[in-house]
Amino acid sequence: MPANKFATALFFLTLFMTPAVSDVSESHSLVSPPSQSAPLDIQIVKGVVSPGSTASSLLAPYLPLKTIYAISRRSNDIFPLSRLRKGQPYKIFLQEGQLIGFEYRIDRENKLVIEKKNKQFSIQKAPLEYNVKTETISAVITSSLFEAVRKSGEEIELAWKLADIFAWDIDFIRDIRAGDRFQVLVEKKYHEGNLLGYGKVEAAFFTNKGRTFKAFLHEDSNGVQGYYDENGDSLQKAFLKAPLAFSRISSTFTLKRMHPLLKKYRPHPAIDYAAPIGTPVKSVGDGVIQRFGYSKSMGNFMVIRHCGGYTTRYYHMNKFARSMKRNRKIAQGEVIGYVGMTGYATGPHLCFRMIRNGNPVNPLTYKCPSGAPVSPREMDRFLARTEILFKKMIAAADPSKETAQS
């Protein structure tokens, strides 16, 4: 074999034999390793599905229609080829002008792999290979967390992650101010140079109204992960600050309010969160569904019983999440339904109420206890790792301090 042909063969053999692990950026083979004498002049045609394109239009230049239809029928149970979406990337693998493989990215996690082996086509769903890089991202908020994340060049998914981490201490509906800032050390997943999404947030700082909240990820000896401050105290509390991550308060807790429909003064021991129809509603704490259904005045409602004599109530929902039923256990932060305007409602919103031992509680002023801190036997390990993460955050904020902190 000429030297240049051998180099080409070695390149493609290396490319296609690469294992599918998270630290490898190249795609591993669609093709079984050929024999020494087999030609390895493999061409990869890359593209994205254009509007109106189908599997037939993509593959017709390389395969007879009857073969495409046969592949399509076999693919239905794995991923229907009729579900190809515009904008999604694909690859066509050719050898001596003959199609030997086809890849289509289904979503951020999986791809469809069609491979020709011994004159037969195999079809499977496989995980995308990606690189993981840990990066530090920071931004100053001018109007909203969403906008700050977007202006920093990141995706909205990162805003949701931050909101989930600090949900017990910061009400992202009413507490955010211009000038607030965040810094986050997060895993970013890349596939062929493109961002797939985010992994674990290792550490995060959030300055809100002049106070800085710190969060460090810790995994205990049982494999349970949670976020703690620099002293090892849990960020998690009995109840979230709000059942919606991003919205606005349209009506506050009061014992005398003019009802917008009934035109009478009535107590309103609740918080109304105005939000678009379909916005996810989360349970603010662990509990059990006590009642749910439909009421003429409250529309689609749910009552969740919690420990310590607490219940929370969620009114006017558009619909419930799947698998909701009476006596079902609910986890803190679990989506239980979606914002609507059922019952006596003048616009889409969630009416949220908290009751303790039969008495209404103002969710905006209630102070609830924290979860368990890092156990004493794990504190040394926690503090050692936290120190490393803290140095990374400080160095990223001011590179000149990297040496001083070492």
C-alpha positions as CSV (number, residue, x, y, z in Angstrom):
1,M,0.0,0.0,0.0
2,P,1.5,3.4,-0.9
3,A,2.6,5.6,2.0
4,N,-0.2,8.2,1.5
5,K,-2.8,5.5,1.2
6,F,-1.5,3.9,4.4
7,A,-1.6,7.2,6.3
8,T,-5.2,7.7,5.1
9,A,-6.1,4.2,6.2
10,L,-4.4,4.7,9.6
11,F,-6.2,8.1,10.1
12,F,-9.7,6.6,9.4
13,L,-9.0,3.5,11.4
14,T,-8.0,5.6,14.4
15,L,-11.0,7.9,13.9
16,F,-13.6,5.1,13.7
17,M,-12.1,3.0,16.5
18,T,-12.3,5.8,19.1
19,P,-14.3,4.7,22.1
20,A,-17.5,6.6,23.0
21,V,-16.5,8.1,26.3
22,S,-17.2,11.6,27.7
23,D,-13.6,12.9,27.3
24,V,-13.4,12.0,23.6
25,S,-14.6,14.6,21.0
26,E,-14.3,12.5,17.8
27,S,-17.2,10.3,16.8
28,H,-16.5,6.6,17.0
29,S,-17.0,4.3,14.0
30,L,-20.2,3.5,12.3
31,V,-18.3,0.9,10.3
32,S,-16.9,-2.4,11.5
33,P,-13.0,-2.6,11.1
34,P,-12.4,-3.7,7.5
35,S,-9.9,-6.3,6.4
36,Q,-6.3,-5.3,5.6
37,S,-7.0,-5.4,1.9
38,A,-10.3,-3.5,2.0
39,P,-10.2,0.1,0.7
40,L,-10.7,2.7,3.4
41,D,-11.4,5.8,1.3
42,I,-14.4,6.9,3.4
43,Q,-16.2,10.1,2.7
44,I,-18.4,11.8,5.4
45,V,-21.2,14.1,4.1
46,K,-22.4,16.4,6.9
47,G,-25.5,18.5,6.8
48,V,-28.6,19.7,8.6
49,V,-32.2,18.7,7.8
50,S,-33.7,21.5,5.7
51,P,-37.4,22.4,5.8
52,G,-39.4,19.8,3.8
53,S,-36.5,17.2,3.8
54,T,-37.4,13.6,4.5
55,A,-35.3,10.5,5.0
56,S,-36.1,9.6,1.4
57,S,-34.8,12.9,0.0
58,L,-31.7,12.6,2.0
59,L,-30.9,9.0,1.2
60,A,-32.3,8.7,-2.4
61,P,-29.0,9.7,-4.0
62,Y,-27.3,6.7,-2.4
63,L,-30.0,4.0,-2.0
64,P,-33.0,2.6,-3.9
65,L,-36.4,3.7,-2.6
66,K,-37.4,0.2,-1.7
67,T,-34.3,-0.1,0.5
68,I,-35.1,3.2,2.2
69,Y,-38.6,2.1,2.8
70,A,-37.4,-1.2,4.3
71,I,-35.0,0.7,6.6
72,S,-37.8,3.1,7.6
73,R,-40.1,0.2,8.6
74,R,-37.4,-1.4,10.7
75,S,-36.5,2.0,12.3
76,N,-40.1,2.7,13.5
77,D,-39.6,0.9,16.8
78,I,-36.3,2.6,17.5
79,F,-36.8,6.1,16.0
80,P,-39.3,6.8,13.2
81,L,-37.6,8.4,10.3
82,S,-40.8,10.4,9.7
83,R,-39.8,12.4,12.8
84,L,-36.7,14.0,11.3
85,R,-36.8,17.7,12.3
86,K,-35.4,20.7,10.4
87,G,-32.2,22.1,11.8
88,Q,-31.0,18.7,13.2
89,P,-27.5,17.6,12.0
90,Y,-26.9,14.4,10.2
91,K,-24.0,12.5,8.6
92,I,-23.9,10.2,5.6
93,F,-20.9,7.8,5.4
94,L,-19.8,6.7,1.9
95,Q,-17.2,4.2,0.8
96,E,-16.4,4.0,-2.9
97,G,-19.6,6.0,-3.4
98,Q,-21.8,3.5,-1.6
99,L,-23.7,4.4,1.6
100,I,-22.3,2.4,4.5
101,G,-23.8,4.5,7.3
102,F,-26.2,7.3,8.4
103,E,-26.3,9.2,11.7
104,Y,-29.0,11.6,12.8
105,R,-28.9,13.6,16.0
106,I,-32.2,12.9,17.7
107,D,-31.7,15.3,20.6
108,R,-29.0,16.5,23.0
109,E,-28.5,13.0,24.4
110,N,-29.0,10.5,21.6
111,K,-28.4,9.8,17.9
112,L,-29.9,7.3,15.4
113,V,-27.2,5.1,13.9
114,I,-27.8,3.1,10.7
115,E,-24.9,1.0,9.7
116,K,-24.3,-1.4,6.8
117,K,-22.7,-4.7,7.8
118,N,-22.4,-7.7,5.6
119,K,-24.9,-6.3,3.1
120,Q,-27.4,-5.8,5.9
121,F,-28.4,-2.6,7.7
122,S,-28.3,-2.5,11.5
123,I,-30.3,0.2,13.3
124,Q,-29.8,1.5,16.9
125,K,-30.1,4.5,19.1
126,A,-26.8,5.5,20.7
127,P,-25.7,8.2,23.1
128,L,-23.9,11.2,21.7
129,E,-20.2,11.4,22.5
130,Y,-19.2,14.6,24.1
131,N,-16.3,16.4,25.8
132,V,-16.8,17.8,29.3
133,K,-15.1,21.1,30.2
134,T,-15.5,22.8,33.6
135,E,-15.8,26.6,33.0
136,T,-16.5,29.6,35.2
137,I,-19.2,32.0,34.0
138,S,-20.1,35.3,35.6
139,A,-22.5,38.2,34.8
140,V,-24.2,41.3,36.2
141,I,-28.0,41.4,36.2
142,T,-29.6,44.5,34.7
143,S,-33.2,43.4,34.4
144,S,-33.5,39.6,34.9
145,L,-31.5,36.4,35.4
146,F,-32.6,35.1,32.0
147,E,-31.3,38.2,30.2
148,A,-28.0,38.2,32.1
149,V,-27.4,34.5,31.2
150,R,-28.3,35.2,27.6
151,K,-26.0,38.2,27.4
152,S,-23.1,36.2,28.8
153,G,-23.4,33.9,25.8
154,E,-24.9,31.0,27.7
155,E,-28.2,29.1,27.3
156,I,-31.3,29.6,29.4
157,E,-30.8,26.1,31.0
158,L,-28.0,27.7,33.1
159,A,-30.5,30.2,34.6
160,W,-32.8,27.3,35.6
161,K,-29.9,25.5,37.3
162,L,-29.0,28.7,39.3
163,A,-32.7,29.2,40.3
164,D,-32.9,25.6,41.5
165,I,-29.7,25.9,43.6
166,F,-30.7,29.1,45.3
167,A,-34.5,28.6,45.4
168,W,-34.6,28.3,49.2
169,D,-32.9,31.7,49.8
170,I,-33.7,33.9,46.8
171,D,-37.2,34.6,45.5
172,F,-36.4,35.0,41.8
173,I,-39.8,36.6,41.3
174,R,-39.5,39.6,43.7
175,D,-35.9,39.6,45.1
176,I,-33.9,40.2,41.9
177,R,-32.4,43.7,41.6
178,A,-30.3,45.5,38.9
179,G,-26.7,45.2,40.0
180,D,-27.1,41.6,41.4
181,R,-24.5,39.3,40.1
182,F,-23.6,35.6,39.8
183,Q,-20.6,33.5,39.2
184,V,-20.8,29.8,38.6
185,L,-18.4,26.9,38.1
186,V,-20.2,24.5,35.8
187,E,-19.6,21.5,33.6
188,K,-20.3,22.2,29.9
189,K,-20.9,19.4,27.4
190,Y,-19.5,19.8,23.9
191,H,-20.2,17.6,20.9
192,E,-18.0,18.4,17.8
193,G,-17.3,21.8,19.2
194,N,-21.0,22.7,19.8
195,L,-22.5,23.1,23.2
196,L,-24.9,20.2,24.1
197,G,-25.9,21.4,27.5
198,Y,-24.7,21.6,31.1
199,G,-23.7,19.1,33.6
200,K,-23.0,19.5,37.3
201,V,-22.7,23.0,38.9
202,E,-19.7,22.5,41.1
203,A,-19.9,25.9,42.9
204,A,-22.0,29.1,42.6
205,F,-22.0,32.6,44.1
206,F,-25.0,34.8,43.8
207,T,-25.0,38.4,45.2
208,N,-28.6,39.6,45.8
209,K,-29.4,43.0,47.3
210,G,-25.8,43.2,48.6
211,R,-25.7,39.8,50.2
212,T,-23.7,37.0,48.7
213,F,-25.0,33.4,48.9
214,K,-22.5,30.6,48.2
215,A,-23.2,27.1,47.1
216,F,-20.8,24.2,46.9
217,L,-21.7,20.7,45.6
218,H,-21.1,17.9,48.0
219,E,-21.7,14.2,47.7
220,D,-21.8,12.2,50.9
221,S,-20.6,8.7,51.6
222,N,-24.0,7.3,50.5
223,G,-23.8,9.0,47.1
224,V,-26.4,11.7,47.9
225,Q,-25.6,15.1,46.5
226,G,-26.6,18.5,47.8
227,Y,-25.5,22.1,48.0
228,Y,-24.0,23.6,51.1
229,D,-22.5,27.0,52.1
230,E,-18.9,27.4,53.0
231,N,-19.6,26.3,56.6
232,G,-21.2,23.1,55.6
233,D,-24.8,24.2,56.3
234,S,-27.4,23.0,53.8
235,L,-29.0,25.4,51.4
236,Q,-32.0,23.1,51.3
237,K,-34.9,24.1,53.6
238,A,-38.3,22.7,54.3
239,F,-40.0,24.8,51.7
240,L,-39.0,26.6,48.5
241,K,-39.4,30.4,48.5
242,A,-42.0,30.1,45.7
243,P,-43.8,27.4,43.6
244,L,-42.8,29.1,40.3
245,A,-39.2,30.0,39.4
246,F,-39.9,33.1,37.2
247,S,-43.1,35.1,37.3
248,R,-44.5,38.2,39.0
249,I,-46.7,38.7,42.1
250,S,-50.1,40.1,41.1
251,S,-51.7,39.9,44.5
252,T,-50.2,39.6,48.0
253,F,-51.2,38.2,51.3
254,T,-53.9,40.3,53.0
255,L,-56.9,39.9,55.2
256,K,-59.0,42.4,53.2
257,R,-59.0,42.6,49.4
258,M,-61.5,43.6,46.8
259,H,-62.3,40.4,44.9
260,P,-61.8,41.3,41.1
261,L,-64.9,39.3,40.1
262,L,-67.2,39.2,43.1
263,K,-66.6,43.0,43.8
264,K,-66.6,42.3,47.6
265,Y,-64.0,42.7,50.2
266,R,-62.8,39.3,51.2
267,P,-59.7,37.9,52.9
268,H,-56.9,36.8,50.5
269,P,-54.5,34.7,52.7
270,A,-52.5,33.8,49.6
271,I,-50.0,34.9,47.0
272,D,-51.1,35.2,43.4
273,Y,-48.3,34.6,40.8
274,A,-49.1,35.9,37.4
275,A,-47.5,33.7,34.7
276,P,-48.3,32.4,31.2
277,I,-50.6,29.5,30.8
278,G,-48.6,26.3,30.9
279,T,-45.8,27.5,33.3
280,P,-44.8,24.6,35.5
281,V,-45.9,24.7,39.1
282,K,-43.7,23.0,41.7
283,S,-44.5,21.6,45.1
284,V,-42.6,23.8,47.6
285,G,-41.9,20.9,49.9
286,D,-41.9,17.1,50.3
287,G,-45.4,15.9,51.1
288,V,-48.5,13.8,50.1
289,I,-51.4,14.8,47.9
290,Q,-54.3,15.2,50.2
291,R,-56.9,16.3,47.7
292,F,-57.0,17.5,44.1
293,G,-59.7,18.0,41.5
294,Y,-62.0,20.8,40.2
295,S,-63.8,23.5,42.2
296,K,-66.2,26.1,40.7
297,S,-64.3,29.0,42.4
298,M,-60.8,27.6,42.6
299,G,-60.7,25.7,39.3
300,N,-58.2,22.9,39.1
301,F,-56.7,22.7,42.6
302,M,-54.4,20.6,44.6
303,V,-53.8,20.3,48.4
304,I,-50.5,18.8,49.6
305,R,-49.9,17.8,53.2
306,H,-46.4,18.3,54.7
307,C,-44.8,17.4,58.0
308,G,-45.2,19.7,61.0
309,G,-48.8,20.4,60.4
310,Y,-48.3,22.3,57.1
311,T,-50.4,22.1,54.0
312,T,-50.0,24.0,50.8
313,R,-52.7,24.7,48.2
314,Y,-52.4,25.4,44.5
315,Y,-55.4,26.9,42.7
316,H,-56.6,27.9,39.1
317,M,-54.2,25.5,37.4
318,N,-54.7,24.7,33.7
319,K,-54.0,21.0,34.2
320,F,-52.2,18.6,36.5
321,A,-48.9,16.8,35.8
322,R,-49.1,13.2,34.8
323,S,-49.4,10.5,37.5
324,M,-51.0,12.7,40.1
325,K,-53.3,10.9,42.4
326,R,-54.5,11.0,46.0
327,N,-52.0,9.9,48.6
328,R,-49.2,10.0,46.1
329,K,-45.9,11.1,47.6
330,I,-44.5,14.4,46.2
331,A,-40.9,15.5,46.3
332,Q,-39.9,19.1,46.9
333,G,-39.5,20.8,43.5
334,E,-41.6,18.2,41.6
335,V,-43.8,19.6,38.9
336,I,-47.4,19.0,40.0
337,G,-49.3,21.0,37.4
338,Y,-49.3,24.0,35.1
339,V,-50.5,27.6,35.4
340,G,-54.0,28.3,34.1
341,M,-57.1,30.5,34.7
342,T,-59.7,28.0,35.7
343,G,-62.4,28.8,38.2
344,Y,-62.9,32.4,39.3
345,A,-59.9,34.0,37.6
346,T,-59.5,37.1,35.5
347,G,-56.2,36.1,34.0
348,P,-53.6,33.2,34.0
349,H,-52.1,32.9,37.5
350,L,-51.4,30.6,40.4
351,C,-53.1,31.2,43.7
352,F,-50.8,29.7,46.3
353,R,-51.6,29.2,50.0
354,M,-49.8,27.9,53.0
355,I,-51.5,26.8,56.2
356,R,-50.0,25.6,59.5
357,N,-52.3,23.8,62.0
358,G,-55.3,25.4,60.3
359,N,-54.0,28.9,60.3
360,P,-52.9,30.8,57.2
361,V,-49.2,31.6,56.8
362,N,-47.7,34.3,54.7
363,P,-45.2,32.5,52.4
364,L,-43.3,35.7,51.7
365,T,-42.4,36.3,55.4
366,Y,-42.2,32.8,56.7
367,K,-38.8,31.6,57.9
368,C,-38.3,27.8,57.7
369,P,-35.5,25.7,59.1
370,S,-32.6,24.4,57.0
371,G,-31.8,20.8,56.2
372,A,-29.1,18.8,57.9
373,P,-25.6,20.1,57.5
374,V,-22.6,18.1,56.3
375,S,-21.9,15.3,58.8
376,P,-18.9,15.8,61.2
377,R,-17.2,12.7,59.8
378,E,-17.2,14.2,56.3
379,M,-16.5,17.8,57.2
380,D,-12.7,17.6,56.6
381,R,-13.3,16.2,53.1
382,F,-16.0,18.8,52.4
383,L,-13.8,21.7,53.5
384,A,-10.8,20.5,51.5
385,R,-12.8,20.3,48.3
386,T,-14.6,23.6,49.0
387,E,-11.2,25.3,49.4
388,I,-10.2,24.1,45.9
389,L,-13.4,25.2,44.4
390,F,-13.2,28.6,46.2
391,K,-9.7,29.2,44.8
392,K,-11.0,28.4,41.3
393,M,-13.8,30.9,41.6
394,I,-11.6,33.7,43.0
395,A,-8.9,33.0,40.3
396,A,-11.5,33.2,37.6
397,A,-12.9,36.5,39.0
398,D,-9.4,38.0,39.2
399,P,-6.6,36.0,37.6
400,S,-4.0,38.0,39.4
401,K,-5.1,36.4,42.7
402,E,-4.4,32.9,41.5
403,T,-0.9,32.9,42.9
404,A,-1.8,34.6,46.1
405,Q,-4.5,32.0,46.8
406,S,-2.2,29.1,46.1
